[in-house]
Amino acid sequence: MPWKFEKDPYKIWLSEIILQQTRVEQGLSYYNKFVKTYPTIHQLAAAKESDVFKLWEGLGYYSRCKNLLATATFISKECNGRFPEKYEDILQLKGVGPYTAAAIASFAYNLPHAVVDGNVMRVLARFFGIETPIDSIEGRKLFAQLSFQLLKKDQAAIYNQAIMDFGATICKPQLPQCADCILSSKCVALATDTIDILPIKTKKLIKKNRWFIYIVASYKGKYYLRKRNEKDIWQNLHEFIGVETPQKIALEELIELRQFKQIVGPKDTIGFTSEVYKQQLTHQTIFAYFVHVQLKKALRLQDFEAVDLQALKKLAFPKLTAQYLKDNKGSF
């Protein structure tokens, strides 16, 4: 991983923001693209928002991208490109919480701040046999205090990296490598057969399914799109004209809906219907399919604009829409 033992705070910050809510395997290619495209924070701050969102496309949690741009602009203009060097100042940056601030402070400046992520809490919960839920206020406070007590203050960077890597490669969530663990003789969870129980979480995500039907409406070579701005999934990404339904409905049912009739007239031509696409988010599963419609006259829709194919290719879309466009590029 190229950010390991990196000392440039810009690159450390970039990697940490990308890896929030993202697996390392997925985030690696995005990190490399960002570093190559925007080698300095000044270049990132000067970039067009649409270009940055396009580069981010597929990573999800797009508020991270918005915060990335806000922080880059602040550091470039207000700090003359110099990253804050104190934990308290780093913590004030948009999109940076205690974990990310501690990571930047310790890795870039070797400051004595403990990085407490899921890997670290799992190691500590199992080693010490801690049954306090990691997602409780009491638990977060307990693990933060314990992490700081254990931190090797004069070697914060290497200690933090070591315990995080230990959790990621040895003390894994599933199938931990207890037989190869150098701490196994003192591990409370191993001694009490609670490896599969610890750490404890109180909250369980309630997941729901959502169905979208997208009308790929075109008129004279242009397609109707809008940017999602409401506080919901996919904020700041683009989408075709959409109809959300409680469950999957067939095309025959769709054409009878009032929302569909407001868009598609009797003289318009309904083309092919795509397969169903699926995107798994943290708290919901999204299903969608796309219906091509050739319009006989232009539409007047609030928030929507007609864009040609060249402009469409430069816009950022949700992952399932991007996949649909890739699979059906011959239809455009």
C-alpha positions as CSV (number, residue, x, y, z in Angstrom):
1,M,0.0,0.0,0.0
2,P,1.7,3.2,-1.2
3,W,0.5,5.3,1.7
4,K,2.3,3.2,4.3
5,F,5.1,5.0,5.9
6,E,4.2,8.1,3.8
7,K,5.1,11.4,5.5
8,D,3.4,13.8,3.1
9,P,0.3,14.9,5.1
10,Y,-1.6,15.6,1.8
11,K,-1.2,12.0,0.6
12,I,-2.0,10.6,4.1
13,W,-5.1,12.8,4.3
14,L,-6.1,11.7,0.8
15,S,-5.7,8.0,1.6
16,E,-7.6,8.3,4.8
17,I,-10.6,10.1,3.2
18,I,-10.7,7.5,0.4
19,L,-10.5,4.6,2.9
20,Q,-13.4,5.9,5.0
21,Q,-16.2,3.3,4.4
22,T,-14.1,1.7,1.6
23,R,-12.1,-1.5,1.5
24,V,-8.4,-1.2,0.8
25,E,-8.6,-3.3,-2.3
26,Q,-11.1,-0.9,-3.8
27,G,-9.6,2.3,-2.6
28,L,-6.1,1.6,-3.8
29,S,-6.7,2.3,-7.5
30,Y,-8.6,5.5,-6.6
31,Y,-5.8,6.7,-4.4
32,N,-3.3,6.1,-7.3
33,K,-5.6,8.0,-9.7
34,F,-6.0,11.0,-7.4
35,V,-2.2,11.3,-6.7
36,K,-1.4,11.0,-10.4
37,T,-4.1,13.5,-11.5
38,Y,-3.7,16.0,-8.6
39,P,-0.1,15.6,-7.2
40,T,-0.5,18.6,-4.9
41,I,-3.3,20.0,-2.8
42,H,-3.2,23.2,-4.9
43,Q,-4.0,21.2,-8.0
44,L,-6.9,19.4,-6.3
45,A,-8.3,22.7,-5.0
46,A,-8.1,24.3,-8.5
47,A,-9.9,21.3,-10.2
48,K,-13.4,21.5,-11.5
49,E,-15.9,19.9,-9.1
50,S,-17.4,17.8,-11.9
51,D,-14.0,16.4,-12.8
52,V,-13.2,15.4,-9.2
53,F,-16.6,13.8,-8.8
54,K,-16.1,11.8,-12.0
55,L,-12.7,10.6,-10.7
56,W,-14.5,9.6,-7.5
57,E,-17.3,7.7,-9.4
58,G,-17.9,4.3,-7.9
59,L,-16.4,4.9,-4.5
60,G,-19.8,5.9,-2.9
61,Y,-20.4,8.1,0.2
62,Y,-20.1,11.1,-2.0
63,S,-20.2,13.6,0.9
64,R,-16.5,12.5,1.3
65,C,-15.7,13.9,-2.1
66,K,-17.5,17.2,-1.3
67,N,-15.6,17.5,2.0
68,L,-12.4,16.6,0.1
69,L,-12.8,19.6,-2.2
70,A,-13.8,22.0,0.6
71,T,-10.7,21.0,2.7
72,A,-8.4,21.2,-0.3
73,T,-9.7,24.7,-1.1
74,F,-9.3,25.8,2.5
75,I,-5.7,24.6,2.9
76,S,-4.7,25.9,-0.6
77,K,-6.2,29.4,-0.1
78,E,-6.2,30.0,3.7
79,C,-3.1,28.0,4.7
80,N,-1.1,28.6,1.5
81,G,-1.0,24.9,0.8
82,R,0.5,24.0,4.2
83,F,-1.3,21.3,6.0
84,P,-2.0,21.9,9.7
85,E,0.5,20.3,12.0
86,K,-1.4,20.2,15.3
87,Y,-4.0,17.5,16.0
88,E,-6.6,20.1,17.2
89,D,-6.2,22.1,13.9
90,I,-6.4,18.9,11.8
91,L,-9.6,17.9,13.6
92,Q,-11.2,21.2,12.5
93,L,-10.9,20.3,8.8
94,K,-14.1,19.4,7.0
95,G,-14.7,15.6,6.8
96,V,-12.0,14.9,9.4
97,G,-13.0,13.1,12.6
98,P,-10.9,12.0,15.6
99,Y,-9.7,8.8,13.8
100,T,-8.5,10.6,10.7
101,A,-7.0,13.5,12.6
102,A,-5.0,11.0,14.8
103,A,-3.9,9.1,11.7
104,I,-2.6,12.3,10.0
105,A,-1.0,13.6,13.2
106,S,0.8,10.4,14.0
107,F,1.8,9.2,10.5
108,A,2.8,12.7,9.1
109,Y,4.3,14.2,12.3
110,N,4.8,11.3,14.7
111,L,2.6,13.1,17.3
112,P,1.4,10.9,20.2
113,H,-2.2,10.3,19.1
114,A,-3.6,6.8,19.0
115,V,-5.5,5.7,15.9
116,V,-8.6,3.8,16.9
117,D,-10.3,2.0,14.1
118,G,-12.3,-1.3,13.9
119,N,-9.1,-3.3,13.6
120,V,-7.6,-1.8,16.8
121,M,-10.8,-2.2,18.8
122,R,-11.1,-5.8,17.8
123,V,-7.6,-6.6,18.9
124,L,-8.0,-4.8,22.2
125,A,-11.5,-6.3,22.9
126,R,-10.2,-9.8,22.3
127,F,-6.8,-9.5,24.0
128,F,-8.2,-7.9,27.2
129,G,-11.6,-9.7,27.0
130,I,-13.6,-6.4,26.9
131,E,-17.3,-6.9,26.7
132,T,-18.3,-3.2,26.6
133,P,-19.9,-2.6,23.2
134,I,-17.6,-0.8,20.8
135,D,-20.5,1.2,19.3
136,S,-21.6,2.6,22.7
137,I,-20.5,6.0,24.1
138,E,-18.9,4.2,27.0
139,G,-17.2,1.8,24.7
140,R,-15.7,4.5,22.4
141,K,-14.4,6.3,25.4
142,L,-12.9,3.2,26.9
143,F,-11.1,2.1,23.8
144,A,-9.8,5.6,23.1
145,Q,-8.3,5.8,26.7
146,L,-6.9,2.3,26.5
147,S,-5.4,2.9,23.1
148,F,-3.7,6.0,24.3
149,Q,-2.3,4.2,27.4
150,L,-0.8,1.5,25.2
151,L,0.6,3.9,22.6
152,K,4.4,4.1,22.3
153,K,4.5,7.8,22.5
154,D,7.9,8.3,20.9
155,Q,7.1,6.0,18.0
156,A,3.4,6.7,17.5
157,A,3.5,6.3,13.7
158,I,5.0,2.8,13.6
159,Y,3.0,1.6,16.6
160,N,-0.3,2.7,15.1
161,Q,0.5,1.1,11.8
162,A,1.6,-2.1,13.5
163,I,-1.6,-2.6,15.6
164,M,-3.8,-1.7,12.6
165,D,-2.0,-4.2,10.4
166,F,-2.1,-6.8,13.2
167,G,-5.9,-6.5,13.2
168,A,-6.2,-6.6,9.5
169,T,-3.9,-9.7,8.9
170,I,-3.9,-11.8,12.1
171,C,-6.7,-10.8,14.4
172,K,-9.2,-10.7,11.6
173,P,-13.0,-10.5,12.0
174,Q,-13.5,-14.0,10.5
175,L,-11.0,-16.9,10.7
176,P,-8.4,-15.1,12.9
177,Q,-4.9,-16.6,12.7
178,C,-4.8,-17.6,16.4
179,A,-2.3,-20.4,15.7
180,D,0.2,-17.9,14.3
181,C,-0.5,-15.1,16.8
182,I,2.4,-14.0,19.0
183,L,0.0,-12.7,21.6
184,S,-2.1,-15.9,21.9
185,S,-0.7,-17.0,25.3
186,K,-2.1,-13.8,26.9
187,C,-5.3,-13.4,24.8
188,V,-8.4,-13.5,27.1
189,A,-10.8,-14.2,24.2
190,L,-8.7,-17.3,23.1
191,A,-8.5,-18.6,26.7
192,T,-12.3,-18.1,27.3
193,D,-13.4,-19.2,23.8
194,T,-15.0,-15.9,23.0
195,I,-13.1,-15.1,19.8
196,D,-16.3,-15.3,17.8
197,I,-18.2,-13.1,20.2
198,L,-15.8,-10.2,20.7
199,P,-15.9,-7.4,20.0
200,I,-19.6,-6.8,20.9
201,K,-21.9,-4.4,19.0
202,T,-25.3,-3.3,20.2
203,K,-26.6,-1.8,17.0
204,K,-27.8,-3.9,14.1
205,L,-28.4,-2.2,10.7
206,I,-32.0,-2.4,9.5
207,K,-31.6,-2.9,5.8
208,K,-34.2,-2.1,3.2
209,N,-34.7,-2.7,-0.5
210,R,-35.5,0.1,-3.0
211,W,-36.6,-0.1,-6.6
212,F,-35.9,2.5,-9.3
213,I,-37.0,2.5,-12.9
214,Y,-35.0,5.0,-15.0
215,I,-36.5,6.4,-18.2
216,V,-33.6,7.0,-20.6
217,A,-35.5,9.7,-22.6
218,S,-33.8,11.1,-25.7
219,Y,-34.7,13.8,-28.1
220,K,-32.6,14.8,-31.1
221,G,-29.5,13.0,-29.7
222,K,-29.8,14.5,-26.2
223,Y,-30.6,12.8,-22.9
224,Y,-32.5,14.2,-19.9
225,L,-30.4,14.2,-16.7
226,R,-30.4,15.9,-13.4
227,K,-28.0,16.1,-10.4
228,R,-29.3,14.6,-7.2
229,N,-29.2,17.3,-4.5
230,E,-31.6,16.1,-1.9
231,K,-30.3,14.5,1.4
232,D,-30.5,10.9,0.2
233,I,-28.3,8.4,-1.5
234,W,-26.1,9.5,-4.4
235,Q,-26.0,13.2,-3.6
236,N,-24.3,15.3,-6.3
237,L,-24.4,12.4,-8.8
238,H,-26.4,12.4,-12.0
239,E,-29.4,10.3,-13.0
240,F,-31.9,9.8,-15.7
241,I,-35.7,10.5,-15.1
242,G,-36.5,8.1,-12.3
243,V,-39.6,6.5,-10.9
244,E,-39.3,4.8,-7.5
245,T,-41.7,1.9,-6.7
246,P,-42.2,-0.1,-3.5
247,Q,-41.3,-3.3,-5.3
248,K,-40.4,-4.5,-8.8
249,I,-43.0,-3.9,-11.4
250,A,-43.2,-5.0,-15.0
251,L,-43.0,-2.6,-18.0
252,E,-46.8,-3.2,-18.6
253,E,-47.5,-1.8,-15.1
254,L,-45.0,1.0,-15.5
255,I,-46.6,2.5,-18.6
256,E,-49.9,2.8,-16.6
257,L,-48.3,4.9,-13.9
258,R,-49.2,8.6,-13.8
259,Q,-45.5,9.5,-13.4
260,F,-44.7,7.6,-16.6
261,K,-47.5,9.1,-18.6
262,Q,-46.3,12.6,-17.6
263,I,-43.1,11.9,-19.4
264,V,-43.9,9.5,-22.2
265,G,-46.7,10.4,-24.6
266,P,-48.7,8.1,-26.9
267,K,-46.6,9.0,-29.9
268,D,-43.3,8.4,-28.2
269,T,-41.4,5.2,-29.0
270,I,-40.5,2.8,-26.1
271,G,-37.3,1.0,-26.9
272,F,-35.5,-1.8,-25.1
273,T,-35.6,-2.5,-21.4
274,S,-32.4,-3.3,-19.6
275,E,-31.7,-6.1,-17.2
276,V,-32.0,-5.4,-13.5
277,Y,-28.9,-3.8,-11.9
278,K,-28.1,-4.1,-8.2
279,Q,-26.1,-1.9,-5.9
280,Q,-25.5,-2.8,-2.2
281,L,-25.1,0.2,0.1
282,T,-24.5,0.0,3.9
283,H,-28.1,0.2,4.9
284,Q,-30.1,-0.5,1.8
285,T,-30.0,-2.5,-1.4
286,I,-30.9,-0.7,-4.6
287,F,-32.4,-2.4,-7.6
288,A,-32.9,-0.6,-10.9
289,Y,-33.6,-1.1,-14.6
290,F,-33.6,1.3,-17.5
291,V,-36.2,1.9,-20.2
292,H,-35.2,3.6,-23.4
293,V,-37.7,6.1,-24.9
294,Q,-37.4,8.1,-28.1
295,L,-39.3,11.3,-27.7
296,K,-41.3,13.2,-30.4
297,K,-40.9,16.5,-28.7
298,A,-38.7,18.1,-26.1
299,L,-39.5,17.9,-22.4
300,R,-39.8,20.7,-19.9
301,L,-38.8,19.2,-16.5
302,Q,-37.7,21.1,-13.5
303,D,-34.0,20.4,-12.5
304,F,-33.5,18.3,-15.7
305,E,-31.4,19.3,-18.6
306,A,-30.8,17.7,-22.0
307,V,-27.2,16.8,-22.7
308,D,-25.5,15.2,-25.7
309,L,-23.5,12.0,-25.5
310,Q,-20.1,13.7,-25.2
311,A,-21.3,15.7,-22.2
312,L,-23.0,12.6,-20.7
313,K,-19.7,10.7,-20.7
314,K,-18.0,13.3,-18.5
315,L,-20.6,13.2,-15.8
316,A,-20.5,11.2,-12.5
317,F,-23.2,8.6,-12.0
318,P,-24.1,6.1,-9.3
319,K,-22.2,2.8,-9.6
320,L,-25.2,0.8,-11.0
321,T,-25.9,3.5,-13.6
322,A,-22.2,3.7,-14.6
323,Q,-22.3,-0.1,-15.1
324,Y,-25.4,0.1,-17.2
325,L,-23.9,2.7,-19.4
326,K,-20.8,0.6,-19.8
327,D,-22.8,-2.5,-20.7
328,N,-25.0,-0.7,-23.2
329,K,-22.6,1.8,-24.8
330,G,-23.6,0.5,-28.2
331,S,-27.2,1.7,-27.7
332,F,-26.2,5.3,-27.4
